[in-house]
């Protein structure tokens, strides 16, 4: 699936659409260059699962932020600063997926140890806007998004 994202609002709306389909035990993996909109999409997703005015800072320095969602817990990971894939599990990735769901920025830092039930979203720069390319894996296969 491909979606045009002409501005930050459309990127946040895609995050909300993904949130509507996300279930416990699943992950959303966000890739793209710095400044592509990964954090904007994650913010839209988190706010859709918590509340519209939820403070959603980028977890670049804290590595992970935890949220109490309306229906299940949610963790937002930024793996950019990791040096070993094992570090993601040391900061709670497995635990987050046991009880709830996870949004993972820079999932390539996990090497080949990606969650089986995940939606990969690659955000690509295109002119003044962006394009999101989605790939479903495991439980996400065949699931439709309302965007």
N, C-alpha and C positions, 0 to 999 in steps of 0.2 A: 504494500500500500504506500502511496505517496500523497503528501499533503503540502500545499503551498502555505507558507507562513509569512505574509507580507509585513507583519509588524509584531511587536511584543504582545499585544492583546490577543492576536490569533494564536500565538505560541502558548500563552496561558490557557486559552480555550481548549487547545489540543490536550494540555495537561489535565483539564477538568474532564474531557471526554474519556481519556485513559482511566482516570480515577473511577468513573462510573462503571467500568468493566473490570477493574482490579479486584482480586479476591485474596483472602489470607493464604499465605504460603507461596505467593507469586512475587516476581520482581519486575521492575521496569528499568532497563539498562540504557543510559543516555550517553551517546558518543557524539563527538564533533569538536572542532577546534575551539580554542579559547574565544569567548565572546559570541559563540554561536547561538546561545539561548538555552543551554541545558538547565541552568538555575531558574530561568523564567518559566520553563515548562514544569520543572519540579515544584516551583512555588504554586502554580495553578493547580497542580495535582494535589498537593498537600492541603491547600485551602478548600478544595472541593470535598476532601475527606474529613476536614476538621470544622473550620468556620471561615467565612470570607475575610475576616480581619486578622486571621492568625499571623503572628510574626514568624516569618520563614527566612531566617538568615542563611546564607550559604555556609555549608559546613566545611569550607576549605581548611580552616585551621583547627576546628574541633574534630574533624573527620566524620562525625555522625551527629545527627540531631534526631531525637525521638519525639513522637507526637501521639497523643491519645485521640485516635480517630473516632468518629461517631459509631462505627460498627466493629472496628478492629484497630490495633496499634499499627503505626507506620513509622519506619525509620528512613531517613534520608542520608545516604552515604556519599562522601566525596573522596574518592580513592587516589586523587592526583598525587598526593605526597607520599604514598606508600612505596616502599622499596622491595617488599616481598609479598606475594599473594597471601601468605598465611596471616599477615597483619590484619586483613579484612575480617578474618574469623576471630582473631584475638579481640577486636573491638565490637564483636557481637553480630556479625552478618547471619550466621546460622541461627542464633537465638531470635533475631528479628523475624526470620522467615518461619520459625516454628509457631510463633504466636500471632503474627500479622504479615504485613507486606513490606517491601523495600523498594526505594528508588535509589539507583546506583549511578552516580556520575563517574566517568572514567573506568568502566568495567573491564577494560583491556588490562588493567593492573592485576586482575584476577588470573591472568594467564588463561588456561583452558578450564578453570574451575568455576564456570558460570552456573547460576541456578538453572535447573532444567525447565521449570515453568516460568518463562520470562517473555517479555515483549522488548525487543531491541529497537531503539529509536536513534537513528543517525541523523543529526541535524547538519545540513550542508548550506553554506553561504551561496546565495544566488542573487546577483545584482544587489539591490537595496534590501532585499528580504532574505528569506530562508526557505528551504524545502526539507521536510521530514520524511525519511524513508523508514518504514516500519517492517519488522520481520518477527513473526510469531513463532514461539517454540513451546513444546509440551502442551499444557492446558490452555495456552493462548491460541493454539491453532484453530482456525475456523471462527474465532470470535470477531464480531463486528463492532466498530466504533461509531457512535452517533456524533459526527463532527460537521 
